[in-house]
Amino acid sequence: DADVVLICGGHYVLPPCCDISDRELFFENMQLVRTVSIACAQFCPHAIIAIQTPPVDCNFALCIHTLQLARTYNKRKVLGVNAINSMRANQLFCSITGSDPSKSHTPVVCGTGRCTRVPVFSAAKAGNFPQTQVDCLTRLVREADDIICKVKCNNEQGHLSLGFSTARFVINIMKGLFEKPTFIDSALVEQAHPEKCYNMSICATPVTISKGGVVEYAVPSLNQTETRILEDSKCDLEDMLNLGRCHAIGEEYCLHPDKICPCCVCPPCQTCRPCYESEKRRKTK
């Protein structure tokens, strides 16, 4: 039986560039994640499962609901890898402050996708930064995938940084299992107390891993700007989680109501009345 399973395969980009929606990427990768989740439920039901296959928000929901159907789900042992976003946020913060990245932590909460990740620079003592600079750093973290795609000549993601951050994530899980409780910068998990986590049952937060899986949820406090971004991101995260859930349990997926623009809803068509000439020809026949 495996102690830790990392799901990290699948498609990351599609030609000719990586500017595709999370839904398209999910449809490319969902079968792989579902197959591995079923195998985990059958052969290593007590293992800690880390999902890194993008989009993590969708595939995390797909995994947990697949495990629930197999009755092997443990919310303390399924984590969505959010290491790359936390590492980027911390690196940006340290590059400005000149501090050591290995001794600093910048949490990223809410989700893992481009529209759901919320870097918490206020927790990294960025109070002395002007708000315009914090807004710029936040945009860089949220749009990092697209920026890297445009910079790289082969239109791909930063595979080395992804690999490094994911490896460190898994190593910290192993340390928590076999050595001592270990802190992880950010992981998408099901929260033990949603009321203490922005009223979100599933949310990315810093966590502590021990022998039983997640043993502590460190929910950072947000300032006014971060709270606004979080509230705006909740809709997208709920939509991505629902997409994964529907494909796991076989329900029909419906777009989140808040993502439907009222101005785009067409009014019902009026009942047509036959014109005079058509009515006259019908009567003559």
C-alpha positions in Angstrom: 0.0 0.0 0.0 1.3 3.5 -0.9 1.5 6.1 1.8 1.4 9.1 -0.6 -0.1 9.2 -4.1 0.7 12.2 -6.3 -1.6 12.7 -9.3 0.4 15.0 -11.6 0.1 13.6 -15.2 -2.1 14.8 -18.0 -2.2 17.7 -20.4 -0.9 21.1 -19.3 -1.2 23.0 -22.6 -2.7 22.4 -26.0 -1.3 23.6 -29.3 -0.9 26.2 -30.6 -0.7 27.9 -27.2 -1.8 27.5 -23.6 -4.4 30.2 -23.7 -7.3 27.7 -23.2 -10.1 27.6 -20.6 -10.0 25.5 -17.5 -13.0 23.6 -18.7 -11.2 22.5 -21.9 -8.2 21.4 -19.9 -10.4 19.5 -17.4 -12.1 17.5 -20.2 -8.6 16.5 -21.3 -7.5 15.4 -17.9 -10.6 14.2 -16.1 -10.3 10.5 -17.2 -6.8 10.2 -15.9 -7.7 11.7 -12.5 -10.8 9.6 -12.2 -8.9 6.4 -13.1 -6.2 7.0 -10.5 -8.7 8.0 -7.9 -10.5 4.7 -8.4 -7.2 2.8 -8.2 -6.4 4.6 -4.9 -9.7 3.6 -3.4 -9.1 0.0 -4.4 -5.4 -0.5 -3.6 -4.4 2.2 -1.1 -7.5 3.6 0.6 -5.5 5.0 3.5 -3.0 7.0 1.4 -2.7 10.7 1.3 -3.6 11.9 -2.2 -2.2 15.1 -3.6 -3.7 16.3 -6.9 -1.6 18.5 -9.1 -3.1 17.7 -12.5 -4.6 20.9 -13.8 -7.1 22.4 -13.3 -6.7 21.4 -9.7 -10.0 23.0 -8.5 -12.0 20.7 -10.8 -9.9 17.6 -10.4 -9.9 18.0 -6.6 -13.7 17.8 -6.6 -13.6 15.0 -9.1 -11.3 13.0 -6.8 -13.1 13.5 -3.6 -16.5 12.6 -5.0 -15.1 9.6 -6.7 -13.6 8.5 -3.4 -16.9 9.2 -1.7 -18.7 6.9 -4.1 -16.1 4.2 -3.1 -16.7 5.0 0.6 -12.9 5.6 1.2 -12.9 9.4 1.4 -11.0 11.1 4.3 -11.1 14.8 4.1 -7.8 15.0 6.0 -6.0 12.9 3.4 -6.9 14.6 0.0 -5.1 17.8 -0.9 -5.0 20.0 -4.0 -1.4 21.1 -4.7 -1.2 24.9 -4.5 2.5 25.1 -4.0 3.4 26.9 -7.3 1.1 29.8 -6.5 2.4 30.2 -2.9 6.0 29.9 -4.1 5.5 32.6 -6.8 3.8 35.0 -4.3 6.5 34.5 -1.7 9.3 35.0 -4.3 7.8 38.2 -5.5 7.4 39.5 -2.0 11.0 38.6 -1.1 12.4 40.1 -4.3 11.0 43.5 -3.2 11.8 43.2 0.5 15.2 41.5 0.1 14.3 38.9 2.6 15.2 35.2 2.4 12.4 33.2 0.6 13.2 30.1 2.7 12.4 31.9 5.9 9.2 33.7 4.7 5.8 32.4 3.8 3.1 34.1 1.7 -0.2 32.2 1.8 -2.5 31.9 -1.2 -6.1 31.2 -0.3 -9.5 30.3 -2.0 -8.5 28.2 -5.0 -5.6 27.3 -7.3 -6.8 28.6 -10.7 -6.1 31.9 -12.5 -9.5 33.3 -11.4 -9.7 31.7 -7.9 -6.2 32.2 -6.3 -6.0 35.0 -3.8 -2.5 35.9 -2.5 -2.5 37.2 1.0 0.4 39.7 1.0 -0.9 41.3 4.2 0.1 38.1 6.1 3.6 38.5 4.8 3.9 41.9 6.4 3.3 43.9 3.2 1.6 46.7 5.1 4.3 49.2 4.3 3.8 48.7 0.5 1.7 51.2 -1.4 -1.6 49.7 -2.5 -0.8 50.1 -6.2 2.3 47.9 -5.7 0.3 45.2 -3.8 -2.3 45.3 -6.6 0.5 44.8 -9.2 1.9 41.8 -7.2 -1.6 40.3 -6.9 -2.1 40.6 -10.6 1.3 39.0 -11.3 0.4 36.0 -9.2 -3.1 35.5 -10.6 -2.0 36.0 -14.2 1.4 34.1 -13.9 0.4 31.2 -16.1 -0.6 33.5 -19.0 2.4 35.7 -18.6 4.8 32.7 -18.7 3.1 31.3 -21.8 3.6 34.6 -23.6 7.2 34.9 -22.5 8.3 31.4 -23.4 8.9 30.8 -27.0 7.3 27.4 -27.0 4.1 28.6 -25.4 4.4 26.3 -22.4 4.2 26.5 -18.6 7.2 26.9 -16.4 7.7 23.1 -15.9 10.8 23.5 -13.8 9.2 25.7 -11.2 6.1 23.5 -11.2 8.2 20.4 -10.6 10.3 22.0 -7.9 7.3 23.4 -5.9 5.4 20.1 -6.3 8.4 18.0 -5.1 8.8 20.3 -2.1 5.1 19.8 -1.4 5.3 16.0 -1.4 8.5 16.1 0.7 6.7 18.1 3.3 3.9 15.5 3.3 6.4 12.7 3.8 8.1 14.7 6.7 4.8 15.1 8.3 3.9 11.4 8.0 7.2 10.0 9.2 9.1 12.7 11.1 7.2 15.5 12.7 4.2 17.8 12.0 5.2 19.8 9.0 3.8 23.2 7.7 2.7 23.5 4.1 2.3 27.0 2.6 -1.0 26.3 0.8 -3.2 23.4 -0.1 -6.7 23.0 -1.4 -8.6 21.0 1.3 -12.0 20.5 2.8 -12.1 22.6 5.9 -12.9 21.2 9.3 -14.7 24.4 10.3 -16.1 26.3 7.3 -17.4 29.1 9.5 -13.8 29.9 10.5 -12.6 29.8 6.8 -14.5 32.7 5.1 -17.7 30.4 5.2 -16.1 28.1 2.6 -16.3 24.3 3.0 -13.5 23.8 0.4 -10.7 26.4 0.4 -7.0 26.6 -0.1 -5.2 27.6 3.1 -1.9 26.8 4.9 -2.1 23.5 6.7 0.0 21.3 9.0 0.5 17.6 8.0 1.0 14.9 10.6 0.5 11.1 10.7 -3.2 11.3 10.3 -3.1 13.8 7.4 -4.1 17.4 7.9 -4.1 18.2 11.6 -4.3 22.0 11.6 -5.8 24.6 9.3 -4.1 28.0 9.5 -6.6 30.5 8.0 -5.0 33.9 7.5 -6.8 37.1 8.2 -7.5 39.2 5.2 -7.5 43.0 4.7 -10.3 44.8 2.9 -8.8 44.5 -0.6 -8.1 40.8 -0.2 -11.6 40.1 1.2 -13.1 41.8 -1.9 -11.0 39.7 -4.2 -11.9 36.5 -2.2 -15.7 37.3 -2.5 -15.3 37.9 -6.2 -13.4 34.6 -6.6 -15.9 32.4 -4.6 -18.3 32.1 -7.6 -15.5 30.8 -9.9 -14.3 28.3 -7.3 -17.8 27.0 -6.6 -18.4 26.7 -10.4 -15.1 24.7 -10.9 -15.8 22.4 -7.9 -19.4 21.8 -9.2 -18.0 20.9 -12.6 -15.7 18.2 -11.1 -18.5 17.0 -8.8 -21.0 16.6 -11.7 -18.6 14.5 -13.8 -17.8 12.3 -10.8 -21.4 11.5 -9.8 -23.0 11.7 -13.2 -25.2 14.8 -12.7 -25.9 17.3 -15.4 -23.6 20.3 -15.1 -25.2 23.8 -15.0 -23.3 27.0 -15.0 -23.2 28.9 -11.7 -26.1 31.4 -11.6 -23.8 34.3 -10.7 -21.9 33.7 -13.9 -24.9 34.2 -16.1 -25.4 37.8 -17.2 -29.0 38.9 -17.0 -28.6 41.2 -20.0 -27.7 38.2 -22.2 -31.0 36.3 -21.4 -33.2 36.5 -24.5 -36.9 37.3 -23.9 -39.4 34.6 -25.0 -40.4 34.8 -28.6 -43.9 36.2 -29.3 -46.5 33.9 -30.7 -46.6 34.4 -34.5 -50.0 35.1 -36.2 -50.5 34.0 -39.8 -50.6 36.9 -42.2 -53.7 37.8 -44.2 -52.6 36.2 -47.5 -51.6 32.9 -45.9 -54.9 32.7 -44.0 -56.8 33.5 -47.2 -55.1 30.7 -49.2 -55.7 28.2 -46.4 -59.5 29.0 -46.4 -59.7 28.6 -50.2 -58.2 25.2 -50.0 
